[in-house]
Amino acid sequence: MNPISGPKALTDYILNQTAIKTKKSNLTLILQGILAGMYIAIGAVGSLKVSASFAAPGLGDFLGAVVFPVGIIAIIVMQAELYTSNCMIMTSVYAGKSKIKQIIKILSLVVFANLLGAIVASALTVTSGLFSETAVNLLIDKAIYKVNLPVGQLFASAVFCNIIVCTGVCLVYGSKDEIVKIITLWLAITVFVLSGTEHVVANMYYLFAAKFYGGALSAKGIIYNLFISGVGNFIGGGVVVASANYLLAYKTQGQG
């Protein structure tokens, strides 16, 4: 039987990984977080270029979604630090093994580093002239849509986004075979992209790249989207997924 299948084994695995993260230096977390921000941007670059290459929007959106997961697969394989999946380290707070202050510190460092990586990738995208005019227009339209979402819709979308993403990551944790891990994550992240839900780290890239390309985005609009999507992602991964798995692992079994 798979050694990390089921809620209890999964929760124990996340607790063990959290203990490892708490021992990492701030510099290590920041460097791994910068890489994660850049990996997500790489997936977004590929997705936008593919989507912009097809006249039929539905086909372009689907094939773009199929390309995007390479970024998150790189994060898992290279053991980089991504804010959204890291929200599940809240499990350690529920289990009484970490203080909330310690977990918030880790998440804050990681999300800041993800932002740095996304901004660097955005600047490199524009400077290197990667996108065609069609891709630039697609990017700017996507970014303008995101900063104009009503707060309730944006928040709900972000919550659902990280439920999808963290579920995919949990499936990876429950797989021993590397090929199975990649296929499982690929499918889950493709679903996330097709859903059109709000992922704060992907949005970091989309919004800053669009801004650098001259899109009509204000600093207020960018901060609004990233703050609400960041909080929503935290609720989706750190509260909904993490607490449900913890309760299933211990409290419903009369343990803990």
C-alpha positions as CSV (number, residue, x, y, z in Angstrom):
1,M,0.0,0.0,0.0
2,N,1.2,3.5,-0.7
3,P,2.9,4.9,2.4
4,I,1.3,8.3,2.1
5,S,-2.2,7.4,1.0
6,G,-5.3,8.6,2.9
7,P,-5.9,11.7,5.1
8,K,-3.8,10.6,8.1
9,A,-0.7,9.6,6.1
10,L,-1.0,12.7,4.0
11,T,-1.4,14.9,7.0
12,D,1.6,13.3,8.7
13,Y,3.6,13.9,5.5
14,I,2.7,17.6,5.4
15,L,3.6,17.9,9.1
16,N,7.0,16.4,8.4
17,Q,7.5,18.7,5.4
18,T,6.5,21.7,7.6
19,A,9.1,20.8,10.2
20,I,11.7,20.8,7.4
21,K,10.6,24.2,6.2
22,T,10.8,25.7,9.7
23,K,14.5,24.7,9.8
24,K,15.3,26.4,6.5
25,S,17.1,29.8,6.7
26,N,15.3,32.9,5.5
27,L,17.8,33.1,2.6
28,T,16.9,29.6,1.4
29,L,13.2,30.2,1.6
30,I,13.6,33.5,-0.4
31,L,15.8,31.9,-3.1
32,Q,13.5,28.9,-3.5
33,G,10.6,31.3,-3.5
34,I,12.1,33.4,-6.3
35,L,12.6,30.3,-8.4
36,A,9.0,29.2,-7.8
37,G,7.8,32.6,-9.0
38,M,9.9,32.3,-12.1
39,Y,8.7,28.7,-12.7
40,I,5.1,29.8,-12.6
41,A,6.0,32.6,-15.1
42,I,7.6,30.1,-17.4
43,G,4.3,28.1,-17.5
44,A,2.4,31.3,-18.1
45,V,4.6,32.3,-20.9
46,G,4.1,29.0,-22.7
47,S,0.4,29.1,-22.1
48,L,0.0,32.6,-23.5
49,K,2.1,31.9,-26.6
50,V,0.2,28.8,-27.4
51,S,-3.2,30.5,-26.7
52,A,-2.3,33.4,-29.0
53,S,-1.3,31.0,-31.8
54,F,-4.8,29.8,-32.5
55,A,-7.7,31.7,-34.1
56,A,-10.3,29.6,-32.3
57,P,-10.3,30.8,-28.7
58,G,-11.6,27.5,-27.3
59,L,-8.8,25.5,-28.8
60,G,-6.2,28.1,-27.8
61,D,-7.5,28.2,-24.2
62,F,-7.4,24.4,-24.0
63,L,-3.9,23.9,-25.4
64,G,-2.6,26.9,-23.4
65,A,-4.0,25.2,-20.2
66,V,-2.2,21.9,-21.2
67,V,1.1,23.8,-21.4
68,F,0.8,25.8,-18.2
69,P,1.4,22.9,-15.7
70,V,5.1,22.7,-16.6
71,G,5.7,25.5,-14.1
72,I,4.2,23.8,-11.1
73,I,5.8,20.5,-12.1
74,A,9.2,22.2,-12.0
75,I,8.4,23.5,-8.5
76,I,7.6,20.0,-7.3
77,V,10.6,18.4,-8.9
78,M,13.0,21.1,-8.0
79,Q,11.6,21.5,-4.5
80,A,11.0,25.2,-4.8
81,E,8.7,27.1,-2.5
82,L,5.3,28.3,-3.8
83,Y,2.9,30.3,-1.6
84,T,-0.3,28.5,-2.7
85,S,0.7,24.9,-2.0
86,N,2.6,26.1,1.1
87,C,-0.7,27.3,2.6
88,M,-1.2,23.7,3.7
89,I,1.5,24.1,6.3
90,M,-1.3,25.6,8.4
91,T,-1.9,21.9,9.3
92,S,1.0,22.2,11.8
93,V,-0.9,24.9,13.6
94,Y,-4.1,22.8,13.8
95,A,-1.9,19.9,15.2
96,G,-0.3,22.2,17.8
97,K,3.2,21.6,16.4
98,S,3.8,25.2,15.2
99,K,2.7,28.6,16.3
100,I,0.7,30.7,13.9
101,K,3.4,33.4,14.0
102,Q,6.0,31.0,12.7
103,I,3.8,29.8,9.8
104,I,2.8,33.3,8.8
105,K,6.5,34.2,8.7
106,I,7.2,31.4,6.3
107,L,4.3,32.2,4.1
108,S,5.1,35.9,4.1
109,L,8.7,35.2,3.0
110,V,7.6,32.8,0.3
111,V,4.9,35.1,-1.2
112,F,7.3,38.0,-1.2
113,A,10.0,35.9,-2.9
114,N,7.4,34.6,-5.4
115,L,6.6,38.2,-6.2
116,L,10.2,39.0,-6.9
117,G,10.6,36.0,-9.2
118,A,7.4,37.0,-11.1
119,I,8.6,40.6,-11.5
120,V,12.0,39.5,-12.8
121,A,10.3,37.1,-15.2
122,S,7.9,39.9,-16.3
123,A,10.8,42.3,-17.0
124,L,12.7,39.6,-19.0
125,T,9.6,38.8,-21.0
126,V,9.2,42.4,-22.1
127,T,12.9,43.1,-22.6
128,S,13.5,40.0,-24.7
129,G,10.4,40.6,-26.9
130,L,9.0,37.1,-26.4
131,F,5.4,37.9,-27.3
132,S,3.7,38.8,-30.6
133,E,1.2,41.6,-30.7
134,T,-1.6,39.1,-30.4
135,A,-0.1,37.6,-27.3
136,V,0.5,41.0,-25.7
137,N,-3.1,42.0,-26.4
138,L,-4.3,38.7,-24.8
139,L,-2.1,39.3,-21.8
140,I,-3.3,42.9,-21.3
141,D,-7.0,41.9,-21.7
142,K,-6.5,39.1,-19.1
143,A,-4.8,41.5,-16.7
144,I,-7.4,44.2,-17.0
145,Y,-10.2,41.7,-16.5
146,K,-8.5,40.5,-13.3
147,V,-8.1,43.9,-11.7
148,N,-11.7,44.7,-12.4
149,L,-13.3,41.7,-10.8
150,P,-15.8,42.4,-8.0
151,V,-14.3,41.7,-4.6
152,G,-16.7,38.8,-3.8
153,Q,-16.2,37.1,-7.2
154,L,-12.4,37.6,-6.9
155,F,-12.3,36.2,-3.4
156,A,-14.5,33.2,-4.2
157,S,-12.5,32.4,-7.3
158,A,-9.2,32.5,-5.4
159,V,-10.6,30.2,-2.7
160,F,-11.8,27.7,-5.3
161,C,-8.5,28.0,-7.1
162,N,-6.4,26.9,-4.2
163,I,-8.8,24.0,-3.4
164,I,-8.1,22.8,-6.9
165,V,-4.3,23.4,-6.8
166,C,-3.8,21.9,-3.3
167,T,-5.9,18.9,-4.2
168,G,-3.5,18.3,-7.1
169,V,-0.5,18.7,-4.8
170,C,-2.0,16.3,-2.3
171,L,-2.5,13.7,-5.1
172,V,1.2,14.1,-5.9
173,Y,2.1,13.5,-2.3
174,G,0.1,10.3,-2.4
175,S,2.0,8.9,-5.5
176,K,5.2,7.0,-5.3
177,D,5.9,6.8,-9.0
178,E,7.4,9.9,-10.6
179,I,5.6,9.6,-13.8
180,V,2.3,9.2,-12.0
181,K,3.1,12.3,-10.0
182,I,3.7,14.3,-13.1
183,I,0.6,13.1,-14.9
184,T,-1.6,13.6,-11.9
185,L,-0.4,17.1,-11.3
186,W,-0.5,17.9,-15.0
187,L,-4.2,17.0,-15.1
188,A,-5.1,18.9,-11.9
189,I,-3.3,22.1,-13.0
190,T,-4.8,21.9,-16.4
191,V,-8.2,21.9,-14.7
192,F,-7.2,24.9,-12.6
193,V,-6.2,26.9,-15.7
194,L,-9.3,25.9,-17.6
195,S,-11.4,27.0,-14.6
196,G,-10.1,30.5,-14.9
197,T,-9.8,30.9,-11.1
198,E,-7.5,33.3,-9.5
199,H,-4.0,32.1,-8.5
200,V,-2.0,34.9,-6.8
201,V,1.4,33.9,-8.0
202,A,0.3,33.4,-11.6
203,N,-1.4,36.8,-11.3
204,M,1.8,38.4,-10.2
205,Y,3.3,37.5,-13.5
206,Y,0.2,38.4,-15.6
207,L,-0.3,41.8,-14.0
208,F,3.3,43.0,-13.9
209,A,4.0,41.7,-17.5
210,A,0.9,43.5,-18.7
211,K,1.9,46.7,-16.8
212,F,5.4,46.6,-18.3
213,Y,3.9,46.2,-21.8
214,G,2.0,49.4,-21.3
215,G,-1.4,48.0,-20.1
216,A,-3.7,50.5,-18.4
217,L,-3.2,48.9,-14.9
218,S,-2.8,51.1,-11.8
219,A,-0.8,50.2,-8.8
220,K,-4.0,50.2,-6.8
221,G,-5.6,47.7,-9.2
222,I,-2.6,45.4,-9.0
223,I,-2.4,45.5,-5.2
224,Y,-6.2,44.9,-5.0
225,N,-6.1,41.8,-7.1
226,L,-3.0,40.3,-5.4
227,F,-4.2,41.0,-1.9
228,I,-7.7,39.5,-2.3
229,S,-6.5,36.6,-4.4
230,G,-3.7,35.9,-1.8
231,V,-6.2,35.9,1.1
232,G,-8.6,33.7,-0.9
233,N,-5.8,31.3,-1.8
234,F,-4.9,31.1,1.9
235,I,-8.4,30.2,2.8
236,G,-8.7,27.6,0.1
237,G,-5.5,25.8,0.9
238,G,-4.7,26.7,4.5
239,V,-8.2,26.5,5.9
240,V,-10.5,24.4,3.6
241,V,-8.0,21.7,2.4
242,A,-5.6,21.6,5.3
243,S,-8.3,21.6,8.1
244,A,-10.5,19.1,6.3
245,N,-7.6,16.7,5.9
246,Y,-6.5,17.2,9.6
247,L,-10.0,16.6,10.9
248,L,-10.3,13.5,8.8
249,A,-6.9,12.3,9.9
250,Y,-7.3,12.7,13.6
251,K,-10.5,14.2,15.0
252,T,-13.0,12.0,13.2
253,Q,-11.0,8.9,14.2
254,G,-11.0,9.8,17.9
255,Q,-7.4,10.7,17.9
256,G,-5.4,13.9,18.5
